């Protein structure tokens, strides 16, 4: 089951490289911000699933609204002459690192738990 | 549906979109960098263009200096090759004189200098108080008529093929875009040049009447002028 998202990622990358979709050069900075927001949401989703608090609708809507809002914010900032995209970069960047750290901690916790469970099971079998 | 299946399905959807976006961004960035434009905002584009402009200007300046050095070398060789023959020496002197008039050697000598700039607006027509190409041209023509041997506008030598023309908000001299104030220098007999400009009802009076600020011509004992550096060959005529 774990290979399904990886496959999706590969298919998405292939789709982007094969199809001839282009966006205007002026909008490509918004695309970068949107990518950052999307990455943040994905890692947030993985973290939530490890903490057993994953909610599919929340995750899906969060992904799309975060992406769009980040791009929109950058656009508005550009129109106002304020580098608002910096705010998005900082906010999403910090959260990205926090999420990755939380995922790491959760994975370790999970591994230790399994080890203990295995030991307990082994002890129960022995006598 | 089980939570795990749901998780995997939504993660797959999201990673599909993410992958698409990432590859799109990657391709976009590659195309942009191959074009020489970075796409991290318009300020980055400006910065890069400015850097390239500065580099070009520097190399231009270097080439100019090189040209001046080579011209100097040629002159020295010619002097040497003239040797002791009187006829060759006469030819050499004439060549030097012609070169000065053609403007292809740096020269120095006594002359005059003046500065003209846009007048202050006091409710009059803006068109009137701006320094136009024909204002500069008329002063230069007056100087040559009065016997100037070499003339520069903001350190750009004016020669027979030079054009002083209007280019929107600026004036182009030899293809260099210049803005006010214009410092015009001329080598020649200082008193003749000065009186030619200062004559009552003459060119300077007319320009001042128009509303420009024109300084009094200053007599200079030694003006250094660079050589004309653009191409001299006539390409459009037979």
Interface residues (C-beta under 8 A of the other chain):
Chain A: X1 X2 X4 X5 X6 X7 X8 X9 X10 X11 X12 X13 X14 X15 X16 X17 X21 X22 X23 X25 X26 X28 X29 X31 X32 X34 X35 X38 X39 X41 X42 X45 X46 X49 X54 X56 X59 X60 X63 X67 X78 X83 X85
Chain B: X3 X4 X5 X6 X7 X8 X9 X10 X11 X12 X13 X14 X15 X16 X17 X18 X19 X20 X21 X22 X23 X24 X25 X26 X27 X28 X29 X31 X32 X37 X39 X40 X41 X42
